[in-house]
């Protein structure tokens, strides 16, 4: 261990600083290398992405050009003529336009470009026959026949008939593409010698392209810096960083490099940073750090030496100051202080000690302390020497209380003495300090206080109550209590002073809150308090006490105690309570009595008092009553009331009939009982009021009820307690056909019918004879024998003794109501079922719409990604198109069912070939049938020449498509057969499957709206439940019908018929105009921006000049300004003027222009209007690309 801690700390900090600098240098080296790698890697990755994006763009362009109908048509035409010169010129123009070094065509027999073919085949190492329609083959980088370094993109070229004509080869010069990317200098801040190149693996060698020399060089793995393991790591992680570990023809040892795999290619890109420049910067940075470290160490040593010097001087100064402070403190202490060494030899004595022991410090020094004075304890026999030895032995402070000090002058002084050890820095006892406090004056004061307390105690003990002085806290602890407390509470003063009992604990729990509140308020206001409350004595008796007290405050106004006097007042309180109880009994009898009571001054009529019943009854509150006169309540005049009051005063009890007025103005009949009453020498009139309005009204009601029963619109029967009929009203006779005389004395069982069981009648009798009402419906019989329904209520009449005296039956004829209710219940059940089906339908519709919408919206969002590959972009676009078609089917079903419901679904008659219709339908479902491995059979009932009829092809096809869709959906294995036969001048179409079949109970319901076999089927197979309902309605509109034959688990056969109206097949043609102008102009009238953009995009590839009109009126104006327009796409719903009106106006000026109507609805009515106007065609949205191409081809606009 170091003797000097500061030296140890210095050495430790120095070593720590050295280690920290070393770690910092190593960390900086690693961080510098890591940052360099990261920077090189970022730029290398950027160039890799630029080259990859260029490859993908060229692949996409190659596909797009190869699929361009114009190029396909041109090459196909001249290829058939073997005119390769024209093809070469044509492709040269395209190459020049797209900045491609060269484009040439190779036919499938490889009959041209023989040299290039050989070179291509050598470089590609692939057979052209294996290149699919959607594939673009990319060559390695190589020298072509012109000694140019190039890369080729080869794509197959197909004719419009989908026959492969050959291959298009797009040859790009590397010097114009990849070289420019590699030559970009972005690392000048790291090293000016940094360079980037690419290479690729060819069999067992590596081919390297050096952009600086613009040469291709071939190396073996041994002579190149890239090993097989490095290539494997790049393929796995797309990145490799490291240092060249050997010399080769390209790099020096320890150069830094980063390698990336260029996505979508077989190329690798690398960037090299020379080691000389990299390590030069590291060494320069480290030199600065080492110099800075040496300066810091020298500065640290200087500070250390300076600190040690200052510390030594400070220590000497501090010791001197402490010594002076010690002397000052010793001689200024108010008690006697004597300091000795560890043997008890006196060292120092202050002035107070000199006076106490009668000896100066000079005389006392070097003497043993017990030689100066003698100290004895008043309550202990231990000697002073023993106590001193105990402190030295234990090392603990010791205090003597109640001791006597005797000097050499034989003077005895009462003292307190404290003896404490003095220790050095090593905790060794080196001396003792004696602090002696003279208690002479304190003992005199204590004696005077004890005498004063004795006198006060004598005074307090002669008073009947108790005096107290205590703390002001939640328990009210007593510091002093007089002896009178024992007589008052049963507890001794010691019980309270020792805190075994608190005064707060004996305060009655019901009064404790009140007592605390009064005292707290008085203390807060610095006032005395006076209160009466109860306490619980030791023997558990309860006493009433009177207390007067006040708080004791210090000079700052803070409460420090509470004191006062408490006296027993139980006897007086009991007398007061007895009197109050007597008055309370009378008051409660008056106030709480349920009868209305008044106390009135008889002469003035003033209301002296009213009870709660009067307040509740009349509506005035008590304060209002006491300001009123009785004349304001009674309806009699003042004179009449005075006369009656005087009469009541002369007699002991008087009974009156009055009418009283209530606060709301209503008048009530009352009976009033009045008598005089004397209160404190004054005579008042005491009145009790009873409301008899209801009693009088009941009498009237009895008379009215008698008439009401007689004239009641329902039959009423009254029997005695044995069931004998005693009364029937006129309505009973009217309904039953019996007279009163015919039924009196008979029993109701006279009207029993066989449709009601004996148990039913027994239940009625047991219910009413037990004192309960019976209510229900029953069937009974008229005098004519006719059965009818009644709803009855039978009630027993019970007298005051609780005995049943009569039964009353009130019956109502409910025959018509019952029949109506049955009809309503049936209708309600049908409505509920309809609502349930609609709910299921809406849930299905929501699912069927949201599912494709999710695909449309979701993958449309993906298509916005500019870095999406061509394959994914095409895949996502196909999903959007497929989901759109699926959504269109749902929307068309909803529109069809709405048209059917509103009777706006029209049939469009045209020539239909049944064979072609069935073939188109089966071709449509061929992929699904093949996917599920089902067998398809087609059955024709007529020759092709006889299979043309007049009907609506679209609607027939819609039915067949729906039936085949269901057949495929519900058939997992087996076969599907579709066909027709001719029966009774009707074509009977059928679609037969071997699927799950339909239970018999559902076969009629499936043609209703929203119906499917079960909800579970909906979840398993999907669908809206509208298909069969729509097909059924369409079949009816076509003049036929539809039905099904099915066996559950074996399959189903659906049939529908249409009338057979034979017609000869004619080829429908449309007049066309062939444009001769060099540039073609098409007018598009569309107010929706998105729809216009879609049409404009479809027309863009044909290089057609498009003019847009936002309204029908604008379309007319633009046509008149551009008379060369020969084709117009016209939307129907537009502002200002709709499409039909605009078409009429345009055709009025030029009947030769062709107008194609665009509609959001596929309505036969709209199609008919378009034909009547003279429009060329009618297209329903969404518009299909093939349809636009067909129209443009017709007008030779492609």
Residue pairs with C-beta under 8 A, 6 or more apart in sequence:
1 8
2 8
2 11
6 304
6 307
6 308
6 311
10 300
10 304
13 300
14 297
14 300
17 293
17 296
17 297
17 300
18 293
21 289
21 290
21 293
24 289
25 286
25 289
28 282
28 285
28 286
28 289
29 282
29 286
32 281
32 282
32 285
33 256
33 278
36 190
36 256
36 273
36 278
37 241
37 256
37 258
39 187
39 190
40 187
40 190
40 194
40 241
40 256
40 258
40 271
40 273
41 239
41 241
41 258
41 260
43 186
43 187
43 196
43 271
44 196
44 258
44 259
44 260
44 269
44 270
44 271
45 239
45 260
46 186
47 181
47 182
47 184
47 196
47 269
48 260
48 261
48 262
48 263
48 269
49 263
50 181
51 178
51 181
51 198
51 262
51 265
51 267
51 269
52 262
52 263
52 264
52 265
53 867
54 177
54 178
54 181
55 138
55 262
55 264
55 265
56 264
56 869
56 870
58 153
58 170
58 172
59 136
59 138
59 153
59 264
59 870
60 870
61 98
61 170
62 136
62 153
62 155
62 168
62 170
63 134
63 136
63 155
63 870
65 71
65 94
65 98
65 168
65 170
66 72
66 155
66 156
66 157
66 158
66 168
68 1101
69 160
69 1101
69 1189
69 1198
70 1101
70 1102
70 1198
71 94
71 157
72 157
72 158
72 159
72 160
73 160
73 1198
74 87
74 90
75 87
75 90
75 105
75 157
75 165
76 159
76 160
76 165
78 84
78 86
78 87
78 90
79 87
79 105
79 107
79 165
79 166
84 105
84 112
87 105
88 104
88 105
91 103
91 104
91 105
91 168
92 102
92 103
94 100
94 103
95 101
95 102
95 103
95 170
99 176
100 170
100 171
100 172
101 148
101 150
101 171
101 172
101 173
101 176
102 169
102 170
102 171
103 168
103 169
103 170
103 171
104 113
104 116
104 168
104 169
104 171
105 112
105 113
105 157
105 166
105 167
105 168
105 169
106 112
106 113
106 116
106 117
106 120
106 128
106 166
106 167
106 169
107 165
107 166
108 128
108 164
108 165
108 166
108 167
110 117
110 128
115 145
116 144
116 145
116 169
119 142
119 144
119 145
120 139
120 152
120 154
120 169
123 139
123 140
123 142
123 152
124 137
124 139
124 152
124 154
126 137
128 154
128 156
128 167
131 137
131 154
131 155
131 156
131 167
132 156
133 156
133 158
135 155
135 156
136 153
136 154
136 155
137 153
137 154
137 155
138 151
138 152
138 153
138 154
138 265
139 151
139 152
139 153
139 154
140 151
140 200
140 202
140 207
140 266
141 149
141 150
141 151
141 174
141 178
141 198
141 200
141 207
141 209
141 216
141 267
142 149
142 150
142 151
142 216
143 149
143 150
143 216
144 150
144 171
148 173
148 175
149 173
149 174
149 175
149 209
149 214
149 215
149 216
150 171
150 172
150 173
150 174
151 171
151 172
151 174
151 177
151 178
152 169
152 170
152 171
152 172
153 169
153 170
153 171
153 172
154 167
154 168
154 169
154 170
155 167
155 168
155 170
156 164
156 166
156 167
156 168
157 164
157 165
157 166
157 167
157 168
158 164
158 165
159 165
174 209
175 214
178 198
178 209
178 211
179 211
179 214
182 196
182 197
182 198
182 211
182 269
183 211
187 194
187 271
187 273
190 273
191 273
191 274
191 277
191 278
192 277
193 273
193 274
193 277
194 271
194 272
194 273
194 274
195 212
195 271
195 272
196 211
196 269
196 270
196 271
196 272
197 208
197 209
197 210
197 211
197 212
197 269
197 270
198 208
198 209
198 262
198 267
198 268
198 269
198 270
199 206
199 207
199 208
199 209
199 224
199 226
199 267
199 268
199 270
200 206
200 207
200 266
200 267
200 268
201 207
201 231
201 266
202 218
204 220
204 221
205 218
205 219
205 220
205 221
206 218
206 219
206 220
206 221
206 224
206 226
207 216
207 217
207 218
207 219
208 216
208 217
208 218
208 219
208 224
208 250
209 215
209 216
209 217
210 217
219 249
221 227
221 228
223 248
223 249
224 248
224 250
225 244
225 246
225 248
225 250
225 251
225 257
226 259
226 268
226 270
230 240
230 242
230 259
231 268
233 240
234 240
234 259
234 260
234 261
234 268
235 261
238 260
238 261
238 263
239 258
239 259
239 260
240 258
240 259
241 256
241 257
241 258
241 259
242 256
242 257
243 254
243 255
243 256
243 257
243 275
244 251
244 252
244 253
244 254
244 255
244 257
244 272
245 253
245 254
246 253
247 253
250 272
251 257
251 272
252 274
252 275
252 276
253 275
254 275
255 272
255 273
255 274
255 275
256 272
256 273
256 275
256 278
257 270
257 271
257 272
257 273
258 270
258 271
259 268
259 269
259 270
260 268
260 269
260 270
261 267
261 268
262 268
262 269
264 869
330 337
330 339
330 348
330 350
331 350
331 351
333 350
333 352
333 435
334 352
335 352
335 435
335 436
335 437
335 438
336 350
336 352
336 353
336 355
336 356
336 357
336 434
336 435
336 436
336 437
336 438
337 348
337 349
337 350
337 352
337 353
337 433
337 434
337 435
337 436
338 346
338 348
338 349
338 350
338 353
338 364
338 369
338 433
338 434
338 436
339 346
339 347
339 348
339 349
339 422
339 431
339 432
339 433
339 434
340 346
340 347
340 369
340 431
340 432
340 433
340 434
341 347
341 430
341 431
341 432
342 392
342 429
342 430
342 431
342 432
343 368
344 368
344 369
344 370
344 388
344 432
345 366
345 367
345 368
345 369
346 364
346 365
346 366
346 367
346 368
346 369
346 372
347 365
347 431
348 361
348 365
349 357
349 359
349 360
349 361
349 364
349 365
350 361
353 436
354 360
354 361
354 364
356 405
356 407
356 413
356 436
356 438
357 364
357 372
357 373
357 405
357 407
358 407
358 408
358 409
358 411
359 372
359 408
364 372
369 388
369 434
370 384
370 385
370 388
372 408
373 405
373 406
373 407
373 408
374 384
374 405
374 406
375 384
375 400
375 403
375 404
375 405
375 406
375 415
375 417
376 384
376 403
376 404
376 406
377 400
377 402
377 403
378 402
378 403
378 404
379 402
387 398
387 400
387 419
388 419
388 432
390 398
391 397
391 398
391 419
391 420
391 421
391 432
392 421
392 429
392 432
395 421
395 423
395 429
396 421
397 418
397 419
397 420
397 421
398 418
398 419
398 420
399 416
399 417
399 418
399 419
400 415
400 416
400 417
400 418
400 419
401 416
402 414
402 416
403 414
403 415
403 416
403 417
404 412
404 413
404 414
404 415
405 412
405 413
405 415
405 417
405 436
406 412
406 413
407 413
413 438
413 440
414 438
414 439
414 440
414 443
415 436
415 437
415 438
415 439
416 436
416 437
416 439
417 434
417 435
417 436
417 437
418 434
418 435
419 432
419 433
419 434
420 432
420 433
420 435
421 429
421 431
421 432
422 429
422 430
422 431
422 432
422 433
423 429
423 430
424 430
457 482
457 483
460 466
460 467
460 482
460 483
460 484
461 482
461 483
461 484
463 482
463 484
463 565
464 484
464 487
464 567
464 568
465 484
465 488
465 545
465 565
465 566
465 567
465 568
466 481
466 482
466 483
466 484
466 485
466 488
466 489
466 565
466 566
467 480
467 481
467 482
467 484
467 563
467 564
467 565
468 478
468 480
468 481
468 482
468 485
468 496
468 503
468 563
468 564
468 565
468 566
469 478
469 479
469 480
469 481
469 552
469 561
469 562
469 563
470 476
470 477
470 478
470 479
470 480
470 481
470 503
470 561
470 562
470 563
471 477
471 479
471 561
471 562
472 523
472 551
472 559
472 560
472 561
472 562
474 504
475 502
475 504
475 505
476 502
476 503
476 504
476 562
477 496
477 499
477 502
478 493
478 496
478 497
478 502
478 503
479 497
479 561
480 497
481 493
481 496
481 497
482 493
483 493
485 491
485 492
485 493
485 496
486 492
486 493
488 535
488 537
488 543
488 545
488 566
488 568
489 506
489 535
489 537
489 538
490 537
490 538
490 539
491 501
491 506
491 538
495 501
496 502
496 503
504 512
506 535
506 536
506 537
507 515
507 533
507 534
507 535
507 536
508 533
508 534
508 535
508 536
508 542
510 534
511 533
511 534
514 531
514 533
515 531
515 533
518 529
518 531
519 529
519 531
519 549
519 562
521 529
522 528
522 529
522 550
522 551
523 529
523 551
523 559
523 562
526 551
526 553
526 557
527 550
528 548
528 549
528 550
529 547
529 548
529 549
529 550
529 564
530 546
530 547
530 548
531 546
531 547
532 544
532 545
532 546
532 547
532 569
532 573
533 544
533 545
533 547
534 542
534 543
534 544
534 545
535 542
535 543
535 545
536 542
537 543
543 568
543 570
544 568
544 569
544 570
544 572
544 573
544 574
545 566
545 567
545 568
545 569
545 570
546 566
546 567
546 569
547 564
547 565
547 566
547 567
548 564
548 565
549 562
549 563
549 564
549 565
550 562
550 563
550 564
551 559
551 561
551 562
552 559
552 560
552 561
552 562
552 563
553 559
553 560
554 560
590 597
590 599
590 609
590 611
591 611
591 612
592 611
592 612
593 611
593 613
594 613
595 613
595 688
595 689
595 690
596 610
596 611
596 613
596 614
596 617
596 618
596 688
596 689
596 690
596 691
597 610
597 611
597 613
597 614
597 686
597 687
597 688
597 689
598 607
598 609
598 610
598 614
598 630
598 685
598 686
598 687
598 689
599 607
599 608
599 609
599 610
599 677
599 684
599 685
599 686
599 687
600 606
600 607
600 608
600 630
600 645
600 684
600 685
600 687
601 608
601 684
601 685
602 645
602 646
602 648
602 649
602 676
602 683
602 684
602 685
604 629
605 629
605 630
605 631
605 638
605 641
605 642
605 645
606 629
606 630
607 625
607 626
607 628
607 629
607 630
607 633
608 626
608 684
609 626
610 622
610 625
610 626
614 625
614 689
615 621
615 622
615 625
617 662
617 689
617 691
618 625
618 633
618 660
618 662
618 663
619 662
619 663
619 664
620 628
620 663
630 641
630 645
631 637
631 638
631 641
632 661
633 660
633 661
634 641
634 658
634 659
634 660
634 661
635 658
635 659
635 660
635 661
635 667
636 644
636 658
636 659
644 654
644 656
645 674
645 685
647 654
648 654
648 656
648 674
648 675
648 676
648 685
649 676
649 683
649 685
652 675
652 676
653 673
653 674
653 675
654 673
654 674
654 675
655 671
655 672
655 673
656 671
656 672
656 673
656 674
657 669
657 670
657 671
657 672
658 670
658 671
658 672
659 667
659 668
659 669
659 670
660 667
660 668
660 670
660 689
661 667
662 668
668 691
668 693
669 691
669 692
669 693
669 696
670 689
670 690
670 691
670 692
670 693
671 689
671 690
671 692
672 687
672 688
672 689
672 690
673 687
673 688
673 690
674 685
674 686
674 687
674 688
675 685
675 686
676 683
676 684
676 685
676 686
677 683
677 684
677 685
677 686
678 684
709 716
709 729
710 729
710 730
711 729
711 730
712 729
712 731
712 810
713 731
714 731
714 810
714 811
714 812
715 728
715 729
715 731
715 732
715 734
715 735
715 736
715 790
715 810
715 811
715 812
715 813
716 727
716 728
716 729
716 731
716 732
716 808
716 809
716 810
716 811
717 725
717 727
717 728
717 732
717 748
717 808
717 809
717 811
718 725
718 726
718 727
718 728
718 806
718 807
718 808
718 809
719 725
719 726
719 747
719 748
719 806
719 807
719 809
720 726
720 805
720 806
720 807
721 803
721 804
721 805
721 806
721 807
723 747
723 748
723 749
723 765
723 807
724 745
724 746
724 747
725 743
725 744
725 745
725 746
725 747
725 748
726 744
726 806
727 744
728 740
728 743
728 744
732 738
732 743
732 811
733 739
733 740
735 782
735 788
735 813
736 743
736 751
736 780
736 782
736 783
737 782
737 783
737 784
738 783
743 750
748 809
749 761
751 780
751 781
752 761
752 780
753 779
753 780
753 781
753 787
755 779
755 787
756 778
756 779
760 778
763 774
764 774
764 794
767 773
767 774
767 794
768 774
768 794
768 795
768 796
768 807
769 796
769 804
771 796
771 798
771 804
772 796
773 793
773 794
773 795
773 796
774 792
774 793
774 794
775 792
775 793
775 794
776 791
776 792
777 789
777 790
777 791
777 792
777 814
777 818
778 789
778 790
778 792
779 787
779 788
779 789
779 790
780 787
780 788
780 789
780 790
781 787
781 788
782 788
788 813
788 815
789 813
789 814
789 815
789 818
790 811
790 812
790 813
790 814
791 811
791 812
791 814
792 809
792 810
792 811
792 812
793 809
793 810
793 811
794 807
794 808
794 809
795 807
795 808
795 809
795 810
796 804
796 806
796 807
797 804
797 805
797 806
797 807
797 808
798 804
798 805
799 805
837 1008
837 1009
837 1010
837 1011
837 1025
838 1010
840 1010
840 1012
840 1015
840 1018
840 1025
841 1009
841 1010
841 1024
841 1025
841 1026
844 1018
844 1022
844 1023
844 1024
844 1025
845 890
845 894
845 1024
847 1022
848 890
848 1022
848 1023
848 1024
849 887
849 890
849 891
851 883
851 886
852 883
852 884
852 886
852 887
852 890
853 883
853 887
854 883
855 879
855 880
855 882
855 883
856 880
856 883
856 884
856 887
859 876
859 877
859 879
859 880
859 883
860 880
862 868
862 872
862 876
863 873
863 876
863 877
863 880
868 876
884 1182
888 1182
890 1024
892 1162
893 1024
893 1026
893 1027
893 1030
894 1024
894 1026
895 1161
895 1162
896 905
896 958
896 1026
896 1030
896 1034
897 1009
897 1026
897 1029
897 1030
899 905
900 1030
900 1033
904 1163
904 1165
905 1033
905 1034
905 1037
906 1163
906 1164
906 1165
906 1168
907 951
907 952
907 955
907 1037
907 1038
907 1164
908 952
908 954
908 1164
908 1167
908 1168
909 950
909 951
909 952
910 950
910 951
910 952
910 953
911 948
911 949
911 950
911 1063
911 1065
911 1066
911 1068
912 948
912 949
912 950
912 951
912 952
912 953
912 956
913 944
913 947
913 948
913 1065
914 940
914 942
914 947
914 948
914 949
914 980
914 987
915 940
915 944
915 947
917 953
917 956
917 957
917 960
918 938
918 940
918 960
918 978
918 979
918 980
919 938
920 957
921 957
921 960
921 961
921 964
921 978
922 936
922 938
922 964
922 978
924 961
925 964
925 965
925 968
926 936
928 968
929 936
929 968
929 976
932 968
932 971
932 972
932 973
933 973
934 968
934 971
934 973
934 974
934 975
934 976
935 974
935 975
935 976
936 975
936 976
936 977
936 978
937 975
937 976
937 977
937 978
937 979
938 977
938 978
938 979
939 977
939 978
939 979
939 980
939 981
940 947
940 979
940 980
941 979
941 980
941 981
941 982
941 987
941 988
942 980
942 982
945 1065
946 1062
948 1062
948 1063
948 1064
948 1065
949 987
949 1058
949 1060
949 1061
949 1062
949 1063
950 1061
950 1063
951 1038
951 1058
951 1059
951 1061
952 1038
952 1164
955 1034
955 1037
955 1038
956 989
956 1038
956 1058
958 1030
958 1031
958 1034
959 989
959 1031
959 1034
959 1035
959 1042
959 1056
960 978
960 989
960 991
962 1027
962 1028
962 1030
962 1031
963 978
963 991
963 1031
963 1054
963 1056
964 976
964 978
964 991
965 1027
966 1027
966 1028
966 1054
967 976
967 991
967 992
967 993
967 995
967 1052
967 1054
968 976
968 993
969 1021
969 1023
970 993
970 995
970 996
970 1021
970 1052
971 993
971 994
971 995
971 996
971 1051
972 995
973 994
974 993
974 994
974 995
974 1051
975 993
975 994
976 991
976 992
976 993
976 994
977 990
977 991
977 992
977 993
978 989
978 990
978 991
978 992
979 989
979 990
980 987
980 988
980 989
980 990
981 987
981 988
981 990
982 988
982 1060
983 1057
985 1059
985 1060
986 1040
986 1057
986 1058
986 1059
986 1060
987 1057
987 1058
987 1059
987 1060
988 1055
988 1056
988 1057
989 1055
989 1056
989 1057
989 1058
990 1053
990 1054
990 1055
991 1053
991 1054
992 1051
992 1052
992 1053
992 1054
993 1051
993 1052
993 1053
994 1050
994 1051
995 1051
995 1052
996 1048
996 1049
997 1046
997 1047
997 1048
997 1049
997 1050
997 1051
997 1052
998 1006
998 1013
998 1044
998 1046
998 1048
998 1052
999 1013
999 1048
1000 1048
1002 1011
1002 1013
1003 1044
1003 1046
1005 1011
1006 1012
1006 1013
1006 1028
1006 1044
1007 1028
1007 1029
1007 1032
1007 1042
1008 1029
1009 1025
1009 1026
1009 1029
1010 1024
1010 1025
1010 1026
1010 1029
1011 1025
1011 1028
1011 1029
1012 1018
1012 1023
1012 1025
1018 1025
1028 1042
1031 1042
1031 1056
1032 1042
1035 1041
1035 1042
1035 1056
1035 1057
1035 1058
1036 1042
1038 1058
1038 1059
1039 1058
1039 1059
1040 1056
1040 1057
1040 1058
1040 1059
1041 1056
1041 1057
1042 1054
1042 1055
1042 1056
1042 1057
1043 1054
1043 1055
1043 1056
1044 1052
1044 1053
1044 1054
1044 1055
1045 1052
1045 1053
1045 1055
1046 1052
1046 1053
1070 1176
1070 1177
1070 1194
1072 1154
1072 1194
1072 1195
1073 1126
1073 1152
1073 1154
1073 1195
1074 1195
1074 1196
1075 1126
1075 1195
1075 1196
1075 1197
1077 1124
1079 1105
1080 1102
1080 1104
1080 1105
1080 1126
1080 1127
1080 1197
1081 1104
1081 1105
1081 1106
1081 1107
1081 1122
1081 1124
1081 1125
1081 1126
1082 1099
1082 1104
1082 1105
1082 1106
1082 1107
1082 1125
1082 1127
1082 1128
1082 1129
1082 1197
1083 1107
1083 1108
1083 1109
1083 1115
1083 1118
1083 1119
1083 1122
1083 1125
1083 1127
1083 1128
1083 1129
1084 1092
1084 1095
1084 1096
1084 1099
1084 1106
1084 1107
1084 1108
1084 1109
1084 1128
1084 1129
1085 1108
1085 1109
1085 1110
1085 1111
1085 1112
1085 1114
1085 1115
1085 1128
1085 1129
1085 1130
1085 1131
1085 1134
1085 1139
1085 1142
1086 1092
1086 1095
1086 1108
1086 1109
1086 1110
1086 1129
1086 1131
1086 1134
1086 1158
1087 1110
1087 1111
1087 1131
1087 1133
1087 1134
1087 1135
1088 1131
1091 1131
1091 1158
1091 1181
1092 1108
1094 1183
1095 1106
1095 1129
1095 1183
1095 1188
1096 1106
1096 1108
1098 1183
1098 1185
1098 1188
1098 1189
1099 1106
1099 1188
1099 1192
1102 1192
1102 1197
1102 1198
1104 1192
1104 1197
1107 1118
1107 1122
1107 1125
1109 1115
1109 1117
1109 1118
1110 1134
1110 1135
1111 1134
1111 1135
1111 1136
1111 1137
1112 1130
1112 1134
1112 1136
1112 1137
1112 1138
1112 1139
1112 1141
1112 1142
1113 1136
1113 1137
1113 1142
1114 1136
1115 1128
1115 1130
1115 1137
1115 1142
1115 1146
1116 1137
1116 1142
1116 1145
1116 1146
1119 1125
1119 1128
1119 1146
1119 1149
1119 1150
1119 1153
1120 1149
1123 1150
1125 1153
1126 1152
1126 1153
1126 1154
1126 1195
1127 1153
1127 1154
1127 1156
1127 1191
1127 1195
1127 1197
1128 1143
1128 1146
1128 1153
1128 1154
1128 1155
1128 1156
1129 1156
1129 1158
1130 1139
1130 1142
1130 1143
1130 1155
1130 1156
1130 1157
1130 1158
1130 1175
1131 1139
1131 1158
1131 1159
1132 1138
1132 1139
1132 1140
1132 1157
1132 1158
1132 1159
1132 1160
1132 1166
1133 1139
1133 1160
1134 1142
1137 1145
1139 1157
1139 1158
1140 1157
1140 1169
1140 1170
1140 1173
1143 1155
1143 1157
1143 1170
1143 1173
1143 1174
1143 1175
1144 1173
1146 1153
1146 1155
1147 1153
1147 1155
1147 1173
1147 1174
1151 1174
1154 1176
1154 1177
1154 1195
1155 1173
1155 1174
1155 1175
1155 1176
1156 1175
1156 1176
1156 1177
1156 1178
1156 1179
1156 1191
1157 1166
1157 1170
1157 1175
1157 1177
1157 1178
1157 1179
1158 1179
1158 1181
1158 1183
1159 1166
1159 1178
1159 1179
1159 1180
1159 1181
1160 1180
1160 1181
1161 1180
1162 1180
1166 1178
1167 1178
1170 1177
1170 1178
1171 1178
1177 1191
1179 1187
1189 1198
1192 1198
